Structures are given as C-alpha cells and as structure tokens.
Amino acid sequence: KLCDDYLIDYLSENSKYCFFSIEPLINYIFLKQYETQMLRTIYHAKLNNLTKEEIKQNLRKQYV
C-alpha cells in the first residue's frame, strides 16, 4: 500500500509538465490499472459484507 501511494505521488508530480514524451502515456496506463484495482477491491469487499470503514482502510490513495 505504501509503495502504491508513493508511486501515485511520484507520477502525479513528475508527469504534469512533460507533454511530448512517454511519461504521460505511462502515467495514463498505470492510473487506469490502479483504478481497476480499486474497483476490484471495493467489489470484493461488498461481496464479503464489509462495512464502509473497513473498505476505506483497504483502499489506496486517490489520485484525483
């Protein structure tokens, strides 16, 4: 979880100002995978009847 949070911070800070390179594309792909991972976590938590507080503890940092 800490590694994912660090990576999100790094990508969001360093790829803001690069327009004509590969960084925005890599950032987009990584963030889409990250978003699907969060949706899977929420879906499985709902199937296992976890409360909202327990689900929030399991989620990673939001990038938006």
C-alpha positions in Angstrom: 0.0 0.0 0.0 2.8 2.4 0.9 4.6 1.6 -2.4 1.5 2.3 -4.4 0.9 5.6 -2.6 4.5 6.7 -3.2 4.2 5.8 -6.9 1.0 7.7 -7.3 2.6 10.8 -5.7 5.7 10.5 -7.9 3.7 10.0 -11.1 1.3 12.9 -10.4 4.1 15.3 -9.6 6.6 14.4 -12.3 4.4 13.9 -15.3 2.4 17.1 -15.1 4.9 19.1 -17.1 6.0 16.6 -19.7 3.8 16.9 -22.7 5.8 15.4 -25.6 7.4 12.4 -24.1 6.4 8.9 -22.9 5.7 9.9 -19.3 2.0 10.9 -19.8 1.2 7.7 -21.6 2.8 5.6 -18.9 1.0 7.6 -16.3 -2.3 7.1 -18.0 -1.8 3.3 -18.3 -0.7 3.0 -14.7 -3.6 5.0 -13.4 -6.1 3.0 -15.3 -4.7 -0.2 -13.9 -4.8 1.4 -10.4 -8.4 2.4 -10.9 -9.5 -1.1 -11.9 -7.6 -2.5 -8.9 -9.5 -0.1 -6.6 -12.8 -1.2 -8.2 -12.0 -4.8 -7.7 -11.2 -4.2 -4.0 -14.5 -2.4 -3.5 -16.4 -5.2 -5.3 -14.8 -8.0 -3.3 -15.4 -6.1 -0.1 -19.1 -5.7 -0.9 -19.3 -9.4 -1.7 -17.8 -10.2 1.7 -20.2 -7.8 3.5 -17.6 -5.4 4.9 -18.6 -2.0 6.3 -17.7 1.3 4.7 -15.0 2.0 7.2 -13.3 -1.3 6.6 -13.4 -0.7 2.8 -11.9 2.7 3.3 -9.0 1.3 5.3 -8.2 -1.2 2.4 -8.2 1.4 -0.3 -5.1 3.2 -1.5 -4.6 6.9 -2.0 -6.8 8.6 -4.6 -5.0 10.3 -7.5 -7.7 12.8 -8.5 
